[in-house]
Amino acid sequence: MELLIGTRKWSSWSLRPWLALKRTGAAFTETLIPLRQENNQTYEAIRPVSRSGLVPALKEGDLVVWDSLAICEHLAERFPAAKLWPDDAVARAMGRSAAAEMHSGFQALRQECPMALDIDPRHAELSQAAFKNVTRITELWNDLLGRFGGPFLLGEWSIADAFYAPVASRFRTYGIKPEGAAGRYVDTILGTRDFLEWEAAAKSEA
Ligand SMILES: N[C@@H](CCC(=O)N[C@@H](CS)C(=O)NCC(=O)O)C(=O)O
């Protein structure tokens, strides 16, 4: 299997399926496409593999799965023993709702606080829309952590955590400190072995 990823320090969408793929224990190669190149070069570099022109994309033989959420769902089906989603249908439905809410939302936070693993923590003056995103994420995390007992959103690590790992990194970078268990969750997610591996690689990128 081959995972096409973008520049690690910026590519929050690439980080998500990379974390899920690491959890499966499967062997895979990473192909890094530098983002923010001039003259449409990023798009041109991705298009031969994924017609969307966006990373991430997972290549498995003739199959190409594009889009972070689709890749994670594919991995959950392909590697059931890895339990990327929990067995319990209620927990699974809530985890999927949380991942989908991230995948399709929180635009203001994403725009105002882009993932940047190479910069020092700083204060961000949030707009009302971004503040509402932070409030909702904090509420969601505290609800799931309370319901399932932590340390991850559904108890054990799941795709929902892959989806919120870049959010945790944004919170740390921009000095956003969520209240309650959500605050501890930021440290938990950013302290996982796999996230630390990605972060170290991101920091050593040109
Ligand atoms: N909805 C897509 C979003 C993918 C996306 O926006 N990827 C960005 C990088 S994080 C990209 O490929 N940008 C192309 C560019 O910067 O030229 C997904 O979830 O995979």
The ligand as an ORCA input file, in Angstrom:
! r2SCAN-3c Opt
* xyz 0 1
  N     -11.762     16.592      1.818
  C     -10.402     16.246      1.469
  C      -9.517     17.467      1.629
  C      -8.131     17.246      1.081
  C      -7.313     18.532      0.995
  O      -7.848     19.660      1.036
  N      -6.000     18.359      0.895
  C      -5.088     19.494      0.757
  C      -3.855     19.317      1.647
  S      -4.212     19.138      3.380
  C      -4.527     19.521     -0.656
  O      -4.325     18.489     -1.265
  N      -4.231     20.696     -1.175
  C      -3.693     20.805     -2.499
  C      -2.836     22.000     -2.651
  O      -2.471     22.614     -1.642
  O      -2.488     22.315     -3.785
  C      -9.963     15.080      2.365
  O     -10.567     14.932      3.432
  O      -9.072     14.301      1.996
*
